[in-house]
Amino acid sequence: MAVISRESVVDLLFDQGPKFHSLTDDEVISYAIQRPVLEWFVRHLPSDARTLETGCGYTTVVLACLAARHTTISPGADEHQRIRHWCESHDLSLAHVQFFAERSQAVLPGLSDEPLDCVLIDGDHAFPAPFIDWYYTAERIVEGGHVIIDDVQIPTGGILRDFLAQEEGRWRAVAEIDKTCVFQKITSAPVAVGMRWMEQPFCRIPVSATLRRVGNRLRSAFTSG
C-alpha cells in the first residue's frame, strides 16, 4: 500500500486513477481537475491553510493532505464515501475535513465566518450557483488568500472570472491554468457584502451607451415637442 504525503499525493492520484464521481446509479467515472491545478495547490498552500471547495474529487484528497482544515460541499454522499474509502486505504486522516452532502447554495449561508485561505469554486455550474458560492465565501477569504474558479469555459464561470478580473484593488489575477483561473484577494475591506453596483467596474454602463440613451431621449423630446 502506498502511503500518501504532500510530496506524493498528486502522483499517487494520477498513477492509480481512482474514480469518485457517479455518472449513473451503476457507472462511476472521474471528473478530475487538471493536474497543474493540483500542483498549484502543492506549491502555494501552507500546512496551516484553511480551505473550502464546492464540488469534490481529486481536489478533496489533495486539500485534505495539504490543509489544516478543509470543507467540501457537494450533494453526492456516495462520492464522498468513495473519497473517504480511498483516503482511509492510504492512511490519510480526514479528521480535519468536513463533508456536506448538500447543494452549496443551501449550506454556505449557514456556515460560520471562520477565515479561509483558499476557496475552490467547482461545484454546480448552473446559473447562478457559482456566483452564490463566491458571494458567501468572498468575505471569509483573508487578505492574501485565493479564490479559484474552475471551468471558466462555461458561461457562468467565465462571467465570474471576467467580473473578478475587473475588480482592481480587491482581486488580482495570479494564474490561468487552461480552464482554471486563480485570483488573490488584495484587500481587507469588503468585496461582496454591501457593495453598490457603481463601485464595481464590471457593472458600470459604458459611456457610449449612456450617450446613446441621452441622444435618444433628446430626439424623442424634440420630436414630441
Secondary structure as UniProt FT lines:
FT   TURN            6..8
FT   HELIX           9..16
FT   STRAND          21..22
FT   STRAND          28..29
FT   HELIX           35..44
FT   TURN            47..48
FT   STRAND          50..54
FT   HELIX           58..66
FT   STRAND          69..73
FT   HELIX           77..89
FT   TURN            90..91
FT   TURN            95..96
FT   STRAND          97..100
FT   HELIX           104..107
FT   HELIX           108..110
FT   STRAND          116..121
FT   TURN            127..128
FT   HELIX           129..138
FT   TURN            139..140
FT   STRAND          141..150
FT   TURN            152..153
FT   HELIX           155..165
FT   TURN            168..170
FT   STRAND          171..177
FT   TURN            178..179
FT   STRAND          180..185
FT   TURN            193..194
FT   HELIX           197..199
FT   HELIX           201..203
FT   HELIX           207..224
//
